[in-house]
Amino acid sequence: MKTYSSFEELPVWQEAQELSAIIIKHLNKKEMFKYNRPLKDQVMRSALSISSNIAEGFEYNNNKAYIRYLYYAKGSAGELRNQILLLKRMELLEIEIGSAWTERLKRLSGQIAGFINYLKSLKEKKSDVKKKVKINE
C-alpha cells in the first residue's frame, strides 16, 4: 500500500494527464479542425475534464466529495470515448489512433472505478483523503 499526499502522485491522474496531452496535441495539429472548431473544442474540454476532476476532488480532502468528482471524471472519460468514436466515423481521425485512444480510455475508466470502489470501502467516509488514500501497486 502506498499513501499519496497530492493528486500529482496518483497513477490515475498521471494517466489522465498523459492521455489528455496526447489527444490535445494531435488535434491541434489537424488542419481539418480549423473548419470544425466547436467539435474540436468540445473534445478538448472532455479530455481536460478527466484529470481536472480527479485533481479537484482530491483537494476537497473529503472522501464523499472525492467520490463524486471521480464519478464526474469517469463520465468525462465516457464522453471523450464517444467523441473519439464520432471522429472516427466522420473520418476526421485515423482509425488506429482513435482505437488506441478508446482502449486507453476504457482502461482509465476501469482505474477510476477501482479507485471509487476503494474509497467507498473505507470505513471513515469523511476522513482525510490525503491520509487515507492508499492504493496497492
Buried (B, 14 or more C-beta within 10 A) or exposed (E): EEEBEEBEEBEBBBBBBEBBEBBBEEBEEBEEBEEBEEBBEEBBBBBBBBBBBBBBBBBEBBBBBBBBBBBBBBBBBBBBBBBBBBBBEEEBBEEEBBBBBBEBBEEBBEBBBEBBEBBEEBEEEEBEBBEBBEBEE
